[in-house]
Amino acid sequence: VQLLQSGPGLVKPSQTLSLTCSISGDSVSSNAAAWNWIRQSPARGLEWLGRTYYRSQWYSDSAVSVKSRVTVNPGTSKNQFSLHLTSVTPEDTAVYYCARRLWDVDGFDIWGQGTMVTVSS
Amino acid sequence: SSELTQDPAVSVALGQTVRITCQGDTLRSSYASWYQQKPGQAPVLVIYGRNSRPSGIPDRFSGSDSGNTASLTITGAQAEDEADYFCNSRDMSGNLPAVFGTGTKVTVL
């Protein structure tokens, strides 16, 4: 299983940060996994942002700290999922990772390569 | 609270044993998972559940827990074990995998 991230490395303040994670070797609609976004910065450390998963229907959850700004969605026609973070500020500058979490493992067992996103004008 | 506290740094002599701890209230009801991260790389899962290792993780890595503290032990540390180590657990609701530890830098002497 591999996760391949794509998206811009530079976003202007107040705009929306959008990243995509493409899955190979597994399915975004698998009942066995949840698909997560996590970021890492020197100031905030590792921070879980949100997830999407399929259990007869699609669900999404997000962290309280970013709840009003973050959306995690499955891909509509491709085996992928996305992160959208609105109204970004320089504090959102971080390395962003996508990661799989299997329900029966209860750990993030597969990670994407990471995307350094800088919020700057 | 939903915080997980780790010692910032520990050192271990080559071949010796080191224990890394992670403390937090959420650990009273959820297991911790542990991650190794080397510079410029994504984290790698090394321990999950009570004491399980993903395929490919050496058996010198082990986990344990007691009360509000989870521990990762490296028995017979190798030079390649020098890295940052993070714990993770569910939040107080028990539903979201939302809490990461502050991280411990392990130096192998």
Interface residues (C-beta under 8 A of the other chain):
Chain A: N36 G45 L46 E47 W48 R51 D61 A63 V64 Y97 R101 V105 D106 G107 F108 D109 W111 G112 Q113 G114
Chain B: Y31 S33 Y35 A42 P43 V44 L45 I47 Y48 G49 S52 P54 F86 N88 N95 L96 P97 A98 V99 F100 T102 G103
